[in-house]
Amino acid sequence: MSSEDERTNPPAGEQLALIRESVRKAKEPKAKRGTWRGAELAEGLPVARVLVDKGVLHLDKYFDYAVPAAMDADAQPGVRVRVRFGAGAHNVVSGRREGGGLIDGFIVARLTESDYPGALAAIAQVVSPEPVLSPALLRLCRAVADRYAGSLADVIQLAVPARHGRVEKKPSADPPATPAPPEPGTWSRYPTGPALLRALGRGDSPRAVWTALPGPHWPAELAVAIAATLASGRGALAVLPDGRAAARVDAALTALLGEGHHVLLTADSGPEARYRRWLAVSRGAVRAVVGTRAAMFAPVQDLGLVALWDDGDSSHAEPHAPMPHARDVLLLRATEERAAFLLGGLIRTVEGAQLVGTQWALPVDATREAVRAAAPLIRTIGDGDQARDEAARAARLPSLAWQVAREALLRGPVLVQVPRRGYVPRLACERCREPARCGQCAGPLELTDGSSAPQCGWCGRPEAAWHCQACGGFRLRAQVVGARRTADELGRAFPKIPVRTSGRDGILPAVTGTPALVISTPGAEPVAEGGYAAALLLDGWALLNRPDLRAGEEALRRWTGAAALVRPATEGGTVLVLAEPTLRPVQALVRWDPAGHAARELAERAELGFPPVSRMASVTGGAAAVAGLLQLARLPEGAAVLGPVPVSADRPGGPRGAGDAPAGVSWERMLIRVPPGGGAALAAALKAAQVARTALKQTDQVQVRIDPLDIG
């Protein structure tokens, strides 16, 4: 062989050496990102424990996944990830489980090894390195899920807002300096008010139930309590029932401390702005939060105060599973994070009375002299008025109401509270008083503004040729008069006075102090500049006659909320309530004694064994499904099962609430009552029964609600 042949064809040993060298220089093949097959695992902590976003009870547990080395830095506890879920144990390739669908999840821990003996699937993707699920928030969500017999994934969906990548890329501002302790201000009207603020400023954790005085001062007083907590170097959280109330506290806190000390978390700000503010709280850039129901989970660092305003408002009850109430969530937070607790409102609810009665919290009340100085004059239609005015008993607006409105309009605006919206939202047969129903869907007939023919309130079908199915009558009468009809009547009676309406179709935040008639549904009353000169609370029977355990308490709450907007009696403020004057809620309003009313309600509930003295759960569904679940449930000792009672079927086009049956389906409801201390065992038993139904492939829907508001 020539030397040239040797150069072109090297010996076999040299060829092998060249091949080895080229292999060493070649890049290692990349692992397939969907499976990370063959990829190296993270050193030290190669296993991630993940909560998958599956809100079914039998999957309410953690699952272990392998962590590829490429994700080691980002796959930290609290971050969002995407994982494969649903692959069988037999689908294993190269030591990795593959297959299944991609779902979202959160890493809750990193481990050295898994207690699962089989092969693990790898994390498919770290969605974001932002740790949004802190250990404190995870513990809170777990406690809420256990209390309400729900799944952890469902609670976390309520607690952690949807991600916006553009927002996460921007850093949050630096936290502001700790403010100075505020002056007590109008808290001095309460004998224990200044002491409460001093305790918050020292870093203590007092627990109080605050019955606020009527008038415009409560937003500023709540802001002062938040500022006192911030002065101690800790964070604060205040939850309000609606955006208007939250905006008032937001404005008061901004006026007190300036910008940058707190954020406002409400639905009005939009999802991107809410997430930006939520991230600022999570990162510690802001230490105070004012918001509505969803803010109860806000991840405030070093939490020093949780405050809830008007806990009797139904807006504080979350309509999505597992339907937690803001009051109970904040009670859990106060206990878990050793924070102060402040439950405030113009009235005291039965739950607030129980906290005071058990001495878990102390009352913060004003003296009777301060109450008389701040409250308006409350008047009713008594026997003397009826003797002077024969039509007073039957008339919707007796002579006294016209007199009060006429005199007050000389001094300022007059508020008229009407329990129902619309024009004539309910009609009945004139002869037999049977409610008028639609011939197509059996919905209630109503008369809209400007319409001469009634139409269905559910399906909208007109009923020009209606006749009563009970007596054959053809004439209709108004069963309930709505806000718009009331506005028309008062507008004709006072033609030179402007009339404004506030309700679901459009809520007025505020009105001027000039004379005007403001017609409002309960909860939508605008704030008047300088206060209203008078208020008329119409159709009190519509609030008091509801078939609900809380009807009296709710009526008093609605009346008090409107009356608190009226000027004090010393300035001529007058409230006329049109309801039976001897009833307990009416008398509590006349005396302005919401604490006494709550104490008496609590005593009656204790005798009857009703919440909040006892814990209660409702089980709703088909008769066979409800019976099957209760048969599987190992109820705690002392549990009493009440029912069943039928649940009205939903009508086409009609509104559905929590616990309503689907259209065309007959449901029934059972109530389970346990003595104090048995709530946790009851929730665990019902949750285990739901899991057992799933294992037995019982697919009929059964809804379990812990401490429902509407127990009848």
C-alpha positions in Angstrom: 0.0 0.0 0.0 1.4 3.4 -1.0 1.7 6.3 1.5 -1.1 8.1 -0.4 -3.4 5.1 0.3 -2.5 5.2 3.9 -3.5 8.9 4.1 -6.9 8.3 2.5 -7.6 5.0 4.2 -6.2 5.1 7.7 -5.8 1.9 9.7 -8.8 0.4 11.5 -7.6 1.5 14.9 -7.3 5.1 13.8 -10.8 4.9 12.2 -12.3 3.9 15.6 -10.5 6.7 17.3 -12.0 9.2 14.8 -15.5 7.8 15.3 -15.2 8.1 19.1 -14.0 11.7 18.7 -16.9 12.7 16.5 -19.4 11.1 19.0 -17.9 13.2 21.8 -18.1 16.3 19.8 -21.8 15.7 18.7 -24.5 17.4 20.7 -26.5 15.2 23.0 -30.0 14.6 21.7 -32.7 16.8 23.3 -35.4 15.2 25.3 -38.9 15.5 23.9 -40.5 18.3 25.9 -43.9 16.7 26.0 -42.6 13.6 27.9 -39.0 14.6 28.8 -38.2 11.0 27.9 -34.6 10.3 28.7 -33.9 13.7 30.3 -31.8 14.0 33.4 -33.7 14.6 36.6 -33.0 17.4 39.1 -30.4 16.7 41.6 -31.3 16.7 45.3 -35.1 17.1 45.0 -36.1 15.2 41.8 -39.8 14.8 42.8 -42.5 17.5 42.8 -45.7 17.1 44.7 -48.5 18.6 42.6 -52.1 19.6 43.2 -53.9 19.0 39.9 -56.7 21.2 38.9 -59.4 18.5 39.1 -62.2 19.7 41.4 -63.7 16.2 42.0 -63.7 14.9 45.5 -62.2 11.4 44.9 -59.1 13.2 43.4 -58.7 15.6 46.3 -55.1 14.6 46.9 -51.6 15.4 45.7 -49.8 13.6 42.9 -46.0 13.1 42.5 -44.2 14.0 39.3 -40.5 13.8 38.2 -38.7 17.2 37.8 -36.4 17.4 34.8 -33.0 19.1 35.5 -33.9 21.8 33.0 -36.8 22.9 35.3 -35.0 22.6 38.6 -34.7 26.4 39.1 -38.2 27.3 38.1 -40.2 24.3 39.5 -40.4 25.7 43.0 -43.3 25.3 45.5 -46.2 27.6 44.7 -45.7 27.9 40.9 -48.1 27.0 38.1 -47.3 23.9 36.1 -48.8 21.8 33.3 -48.7 18.0 33.9 -50.0 14.9 32.1 -52.9 13.3 33.9 -54.9 10.1 33.3 -52.2 7.8 31.8 -52.4 4.2 33.0 -49.7 2.5 35.0 -48.8 0.3 32.1 -47.9 3.2 29.8 -44.2 3.5 30.8 -41.4 4.2 28.4 -37.7 4.5 29.5 -38.8 4.7 33.2 -41.3 7.5 32.6 -45.0 7.3 32.6 -46.4 8.9 29.4 -49.8 9.7 27.9 -52.8 11.3 29.4 -54.2 14.8 29.0 -52.4 18.1 29.8 -54.0 19.9 32.8 -53.0 22.7 35.1 -51.7 22.4 38.6 -49.6 23.9 41.3 -46.4 22.5 42.9 -46.9 22.3 46.7 -43.6 20.7 47.7 -40.2 19.4 46.4 -39.1 16.0 47.7 -36.1 13.7 47.6 -38.2 10.7 46.8 -41.8 9.7 46.2 -43.8 7.2 48.3 -45.4 6.0 45.0 -43.7 2.8 44.0 -44.4 3.0 40.3 -42.9 5.1 37.5 -43.5 8.9 37.6 -44.5 11.1 34.8 -42.4 14.2 34.3 -43.7 17.7 34.7 -44.6 18.9 31.2 -44.1 22.6 31.6 -43.5 25.3 34.3 -46.1 27.8 33.2 -44.6 30.6 35.3 -41.9 30.9 37.9 -44.0 33.2 39.9 -44.9 31.6 43.3 -48.6 32.4 43.6 -49.6 29.7 46.0 -47.8 30.5 49.3 -47.7 27.9 52.2 -50.1 30.2 54.2 -52.6 30.4 51.4 -52.4 26.7 50.8 -53.1 26.0 54.5 -56.1 28.4 54.4 -57.5 26.8 51.2 -57.1 23.3 52.8 -59.0 24.5 55.9 -61.8 26.0 53.9 -62.2 22.8 51.8 -62.4 20.7 54.9 -64.9 22.9 56.6 -67.2 23.0 53.6 -66.8 19.4 52.5 -65.3 20.5 49.2 -62.2 19.9 47.1 -58.9 21.8 47.5 -58.7 22.5 43.8 -62.1 24.3 43.8 -61.1 26.5 46.7 -57.8 27.4 45.0 -59.7 28.5 41.9 -61.5 31.0 44.1 -58.3 32.1 45.9 -55.7 32.5 43.0 -56.8 34.7 40.1 -56.2 33.9 36.4 -52.7 34.5 35.2 -51.7 37.4 32.9 -48.2 36.9 31.6 -47.6 40.5 30.7 -48.3 41.6 34.2 -45.9 39.1 35.8 -43.0 40.4 33.7 -43.3 43.8 35.3 -41.8 44.3 38.8 -43.9 45.7 41.6 -43.1 49.0 43.3 -41.1 49.1 46.5 -43.2 48.9 49.6 -44.0 52.3 51.2 -42.7 53.4 54.6 -44.6 52.4 57.7 -47.2 55.2 58.5 -47.5 56.9 61.8 -50.3 55.8 64.2 -53.6 57.7 63.3 -55.7 59.8 65.6 -58.8 58.0 67.0 -61.2 60.6 65.4 -64.8 59.5 65.6 -63.7 56.2 67.2 -63.9 58.3 70.4 -67.7 58.0 70.3 -67.3 54.4 71.3 -66.1 53.8 74.9 -63.7 51.0 73.9 -62.8 52.4 70.4 -59.5 54.2 71.3 -58.4 51.1 73.2 -59.0 48.9 70.2 -56.9 51.2 68.0 -54.0 51.2 70.6 -54.1 47.4 70.7 -53.8 47.3 66.9 -51.0 49.8 66.9 -49.1 47.8 69.5 -49.2 44.6 67.3 -51.8 42.9 69.5 -54.6 40.7 68.0 -57.9 41.9 69.6 -61.2 40.4 68.4 -64.2 42.7 68.3 -67.8 42.9 67.0 -68.4 46.5 66.2 -71.9 48.0 65.9 -71.4 51.2 64.0 -73.4 54.4 64.7 -75.6 55.7 61.9 -74.2 58.3 59.6 -71.4 58.7 57.1 -68.4 58.0 59.4 -68.0 54.2 59.3 -65.8 54.1 56.1 -63.3 56.6 57.8 -63.5 54.6 61.0 -62.6 51.4 59.2 -59.8 53.2 57.4 -58.4 54.3 60.8 -58.4 50.7 62.1 -56.5 49.6 59.0 -54.0 52.5 59.4 -53.4 51.6 63.0 -52.5 48.0 62.0 -50.2 49.3 59.3 -48.5 51.5 61.9 -47.5 48.3 63.8 -45.7 47.0 60.7 -48.3 44.4 59.9 -50.7 43.9 57.0 -54.5 44.4 57.0 -57.4 43.1 55.0 -61.0 44.5 54.8 -63.8 42.8 52.9 -66.9 44.8 51.9 -70.2 43.5 50.5 -70.1 45.5 47.2 -68.0 47.8 45.1 -69.7 50.9 46.3 -68.9 50.2 49.9 -65.3 49.2 49.0 -64.9 52.4 47.0 -66.0 54.5 50.1 -63.4 52.8 52.3 -60.8 53.0 49.5 -61.3 56.8 49.3 -61.2 57.2 53.1 -57.9 55.2 53.4 -56.4 57.1 50.5 -57.3 60.4 52.1 -55.8 59.2 55.4 -52.5 57.7 54.2 -52.1 58.7 50.6 -51.4 56.5 47.6 -49.4 53.2 47.6 -50.3 51.8 51.1 -53.2 49.7 49.9 -54.9 48.2 46.8 -58.5 47.9 45.9 -59.6 44.4 44.7 -63.0 44.5 43.1 -64.6 43.2 39.9 -64.9 46.7 38.5 -61.2 47.0 38.0 -61.0 44.3 35.3 -59.0 41.0 35.4 -55.6 42.4 34.4 -55.6 45.2 36.9 -56.9 42.9 39.6 -54.0 40.5 38.9 -51.5 43.3 39.0 -52.7 44.4 42.4 -52.9 40.9 43.6 -49.3 40.3 42.6 -48.3 43.5 44.4 -49.8 42.0 47.6 -48.3 38.6 47.1 -44.8 40.1 46.5 -45.1 42.2 49.7 -45.1 45.5 47.8 -48.5 46.4 49.4 -49.6 45.4 52.9 -53.2 46.4 52.9 -56.2 45.2 50.8 -59.7 46.6 50.5 -62.0 44.6 48.4 -65.2 42.5 47.9 -65.8 38.8 48.5 -62.9 37.4 46.4 -60.4 39.5 48.5 -61.0 37.2 51.5 -58.1 35.0 50.1 -55.8 38.0 49.4 -52.2 36.8 50.3 -51.4 39.7 52.7 -48.0 39.1 54.2 -47.7 39.3 58.0 -51.4 39.7 58.4 -52.3 41.7 61.5 -56.1 42.5 60.9 -59.0 41.0 59.1 -62.1 43.1 58.9 -65.5 42.3 57.5 -68.3 44.9 57.0 -72.0 44.0 57.0 -71.6 40.2 57.3 -75.4 39.7 57.0 -75.3 40.7 53.3 -75.8 37.7 51.0 -73.0 39.0 48.7 -70.5 37.6 51.2 -71.6 34.0 50.4 -69.6 32.6 47.4 -72.0 31.0 44.8 -69.4 28.6 43.5 -68.3 25.3 45.1 -67.8 24.8 47.9 -69.7 28.0 48.6 -67.7 29.5 51.5 -68.8 32.5 53.4 -66.4 35.4 53.8 -67.1 35.6 57.6 -66.0 32.0 58.1 -63.0 32.3 55.9 -61.8 35.4 57.8 -62.4 33.6 61.1 -60.2 30.8 59.9 -57.5 33.3 58.8 -57.6 35.2 62.2 -57.1 31.9 64.0 -54.5 30.4 61.7 -52.4 33.6 61.2 -53.0 35.0 64.7 -54.5 38.2 63.4 -56.9 40.7 64.9 -60.6 40.2 63.9 -63.1 43.0 63.4 -66.7 42.3 62.5 -68.5 45.5 61.8 -71.9 46.7 60.6 -74.8 49.0 61.3 -76.6 46.0 62.9 -75.4 42.9 64.7 -76.1 39.6 63.1 -76.9 36.5 65.0 -73.5 35.1 64.2 -71.9 38.3 65.6 -74.1 37.9 68.8 -72.8 34.4 69.2 -69.2 35.6 69.0 -69.9 38.1 71.7 -72.0 35.6 73.8 -69.2 33.0 73.8 -66.7 35.8 74.7 -64.6 34.9 71.6 -64.9 38.6 70.7 -65.7 41.7 72.7 -68.4 44.2 71.7 -67.6 47.7 70.5 -70.8 49.7 71.1 -71.7 53.3 71.5 -73.6 54.7 74.5 -77.3 55.3 74.3 -76.6 59.1 74.4 -74.4 58.7 71.3 -77.0 56.6 69.6 -79.7 59.2 70.2 -77.5 62.0 68.9 -76.7 60.2 65.7 -79.9 58.3 64.8 -82.9 59.8 63.0 -86.4 59.9 64.4 -88.2 56.6 63.6 -92.0 56.7 63.2 -94.5 54.0 62.5 -98.2 54.0 61.6 -99.8 53.4 65.0 -103.3 53.1 66.3 -103.6 56.9 66.7 -102.7 57.5 63.1 -105.1 54.9 61.9 -107.9 56.4 64.0 -107.3 59.8 62.4 -106.9 58.3 58.9 -109.3 55.5 58.1 -107.5 54.6 55.0 -104.1 54.3 56.7 -104.5 50.6 57.4 -105.2 49.7 53.7 -103.4 52.5 51.8 -99.9 51.9 50.5 -99.0 55.5 51.2 -101.1 56.8 54.1 -101.5 60.5 54.9 -98.7 60.5 57.4 -96.3 59.3 54.6 -97.3 62.2 52.3 -97.0 64.6 55.2 -93.5 63.5 56.1 -92.3 63.6 52.4 -93.9 67.0 51.8 -92.2 68.6 54.8 -88.8 66.9 54.2 -88.7 68.0 50.6 -88.5 71.6 51.8 -85.1 70.8 53.4 -83.5 68.2 51.1 -83.8 64.8 49.3 -86.2 62.1 50.5 -85.3 58.4 50.1 -88.1 55.9 49.3 -87.2 52.3 49.8 -89.3 49.8 47.8 -88.6 46.1 48.3 -89.2 45.1 44.7 -87.8 46.5 41.4 -89.8 46.9 38.2 -93.2 48.5 37.6 -95.8 45.9 38.8 -93.6 42.8 39.3 -96.4 40.6 40.6 -100.1 40.4 39.5 -103.0 38.4 41.0 -106.6 37.6 40.2 -108.8 40.5 41.5 -111.5 38.1 42.6 -109.7 35.3 44.4 -106.2 36.8 44.8 -104.6 33.7 43.2 -101.2 34.7 41.7 -101.4 35.2 37.9 -99.2 32.6 36.0 -98.0 32.3 32.5 -99.9 29.7 30.4 -96.6 28.5 28.8 -94.1 28.2 31.6 -96.1 29.0 34.8 -93.9 32.0 35.5 -95.3 35.0 37.3 -97.1 37.7 35.2 -95.9 41.3 35.6 -96.8 44.6 34.1 -93.9 46.6 32.6 -93.6 50.3 32.3 -95.7 51.6 29.4 -97.3 48.2 28.7 -101.0 47.7 28.9 -100.9 43.9 28.6 -99.2 41.7 31.2 -96.2 39.5 30.3 -94.3 36.6 31.8 -91.4 37.6 34.0 -89.5 34.4 33.0 -90.1 33.7 29.3 -91.3 37.2 28.3 -94.5 35.9 26.6 -97.4 38.4 26.6 -100.7 37.2 28.1 -103.4 39.5 26.5 -106.2 36.9 27.0 -105.4 35.8 30.6 -108.0 34.2 32.8 -107.8 32.7 36.3 -107.5 29.0 36.4 -109.0 28.9 39.9 -112.1 31.0 39.6 -112.3 32.0 35.9 -111.9 35.7 36.6 -110.5 38.0 33.9 -109.4 41.0 36.0 -106.0 41.5 37.5 -104.8 43.5 40.5 -101.3 44.5 41.7 -100.0 42.1 44.2 -96.7 43.9 44.6 -95.9 47.4 43.3 -92.3 47.9 42.1 -89.9 50.8 42.2 -90.7 52.3 38.8 -94.5 52.3 39.5 -93.7 54.0 42.8 -91.6 56.6 41.0 -94.5 57.3 38.7 -97.0 57.8 41.5 -94.7 60.1 43.5 -93.7 62.0 40.4 -97.4 62.8 39.7 -97.9 63.8 43.4 -94.9 66.1 43.5 -94.7 67.4 39.9 -92.0 70.0 40.5 -89.6 67.6 42.3 -87.1 65.6 40.4 -87.4 61.8 40.8 -84.4 59.5 40.5 -84.3 55.7 40.7 -81.6 53.4 41.9 -81.7 49.6 41.5 -80.4 46.6 39.6 -80.9 48.4 36.2 -78.7 51.3 37.3 -77.3 52.0 40.8 -76.6 55.6 41.8 -73.5 56.0 43.9 -74.5 59.4 45.3 -77.0 62.2 45.0 -76.8 65.9 45.8 -78.3 67.5 48.9 -81.0 69.4 46.8 -84.7 68.4 47.2 -85.4 65.3 45.2 -87.3 62.0 45.5 -84.9 59.0 45.3 -86.7 55.7 44.7 -84.4 52.7 45.6 -84.6 49.0 46.1 -82.9 47.6 49.3 -79.1 47.7 49.1 -79.0 50.2 46.2 -79.6 53.4 48.2 -77.2 56.2 47.1 -75.4 58.3 49.6 -76.9 61.8 49.8 -74.7 64.9 50.4 -75.4 66.0 53.9 -77.8 63.1 54.5 -81.4 62.6 53.5 -84.0 64.8 55.1 -86.4 61.8 55.4 -86.8 58.2 54.3 -90.0 56.2 53.6 -89.6 52.4 54.0 -92.6 51.0 52.1 -94.2 47.6 52.0 -92.5 46.2 55.1 -94.6 43.1 54.9 -92.8 42.1 51.7 -89.5 41.7 53.7 -91.0 40.3 56.9 -93.3 37.7 55.3 -90.6 35.8 53.4 -90.6 32.1 54.4 -87.0 32.2 55.8 -85.4 31.9 59.2 -83.6 35.1 58.6 -86.5 37.2 57.4 -86.7 39.4 60.5 -83.0 40.0 60.7 -82.8 40.7 57.0 -85.6 43.2 57.2 -84.0 45.0 60.0 -80.7 45.1 58.2 -82.3 46.6 55.1 -84.2 49.2 57.0 -81.2 50.2 59.1 -79.0 50.6 56.0 -81.5 53.1 54.6 -82.2 54.9 57.9 -78.5 55.3 58.5 -78.3 57.6 55.5 -80.8 60.0 57.0 -79.8 63.1 59.0 -79.9 62.8 62.8 -83.2 63.6 64.6 -81.5 66.8 66.0 -81.3 68.0 62.4 -84.9 67.0 61.5 -84.2 63.6 60.0 -87.2 61.3 60.0 -87.8 57.7 58.9 -91.3 56.3 58.5 -91.5 52.5 58.3 -94.7 51.1 57.0 -95.0 47.8 58.8 -96.8 46.3 61.8 -95.4 48.4 64.7 -95.6 45.6 67.3 -93.2 43.3 65.4 -89.8 42.8 66.9 -87.7 44.0 64.0 -89.8 47.2 63.8 -89.4 47.8 67.5 -85.7 47.2 67.3 -85.5 49.9 64.5 -87.6 52.4 66.6 -85.3 51.9 69.6 -82.2 51.6 67.3 -81.2 48.5 69.3 -79.7 46.0 66.8 -77.6 44.3 69.4 -80.7 43.5 71.6 -82.5 42.2 68.6 -79.6 39.9 67.7 -79.3 38.6 71.3 -83.0 37.7 71.4 -82.8 36.0 68.0 -79.8 34.0 69.2 -81.7 32.9 72.3 -84.6 31.6 70.1 -82.2 29.8 67.7 -80.6 28.1 70.7 -84.0 26.8 71.9 -84.8 25.5 68.5 -81.4 24.1 67.8 -80.9 26.2 64.6 -77.7 27.8 63.3 -75.5 29.3 64.3 -75.9 27.6 67.6 -75.8 24.2 65.8 -74.0 23.3 62.6 -76.2 22.3 59.7 -75.8 20.8 56.2 -78.3 20.5 53.4 -78.3 17.5 50.9 -80.3 18.2 47.8 -81.0 16.0 44.8 -83.2 13.3 43.5 -85.0 11.3 46.2 -83.1 8.1 45.5 -79.7 9.9 45.3 -80.2 11.8 48.6 -81.3 8.6 50.4 -78.3 6.7 48.9 -75.8 9.4 50.1 -77.2 9.5 53.6 -77.1 5.7 53.8 -73.4 5.8 52.9 -72.6 8.7 55.3 -71.3 7.8 58.8 -72.9 10.8 60.5 -71.4 11.9 63.9 -73.1 11.1 67.1 -76.1 13.3 67.9 -76.8 14.2 64.3 -80.5 14.8 63.5 -81.9 14.3 60.0 -84.8 16.7 59.1 -87.0 16.2 56.0 -87.3 15.5 53.2 -89.0 18.6 51.7 -89.6 19.2 48.0 -87.4 21.7 46.1 -89.2 23.7 43.5 -88.3 22.8 40.0 -86.7 25.6 38.0 -88.9 27.0 35.2 -87.6 27.9 31.7 -86.1 31.3 31.7 -86.5 31.7 35.4 -83.6 32.6 37.7 -81.7 29.8 39.3 -80.1 30.1 42.7 -77.7 27.9 44.7 -79.5 24.7 45.5 -82.2 25.1 42.8 -83.2 22.0 40.9 -82.5 21.8 37.1 -85.3 22.6 34.7 -88.0 19.9 34.7 -86.4 17.8 37.5 -88.0 17.1 40.9 -85.6 17.4 43.8 -85.9 17.1 47.5 -83.8 18.4 50.4 -82.7 16.9 53.7 -81.2 18.9 56.5 -78.6 17.3 58.9 -78.1 19.1 62.2 -75.3 18.4 64.6 -74.6 20.0 68.1 -71.8 22.5 68.6 -68.4 21.0 67.9 -69.7 18.4 65.4 -69.4 20.5 62.2 -66.0 19.2 61.2 -67.1 15.6 61.6 -70.3 16.3 59.7 -68.4 17.8 56.8 -65.9 14.9 56.7 -68.7 12.3 56.8 -70.6 13.9 53.9 -67.4 14.3 51.8 -66.5 10.7 52.4 -70.0 9.7 51.3 -69.7 11.7 48.1 -66.4 9.9 47.4 -68.0 6.5 48.0 -70.8 7.4 45.6 -68.2 8.0 42.9 -66.5 4.7 43.6 -69.9 3.0 43.3 -70.4 4.9 40.0 -73.6 6.6 41.2 -73.8 9.5 38.8 -77.0 11.2 39.9 -76.2 14.7 41.1 -76.4 15.4 44.8 -75.5 18.9 46.1 -74.0 19.2 49.6 -73.9 22.6 51.3 -72.5 23.3 54.7 -74.2 26.0 56.8 -76.6 27.1 54.0 -78.1 30.6 54.3 -81.6 29.6 53.0 -82.8 26.7 55.3 -86.4 28.1 55.3 
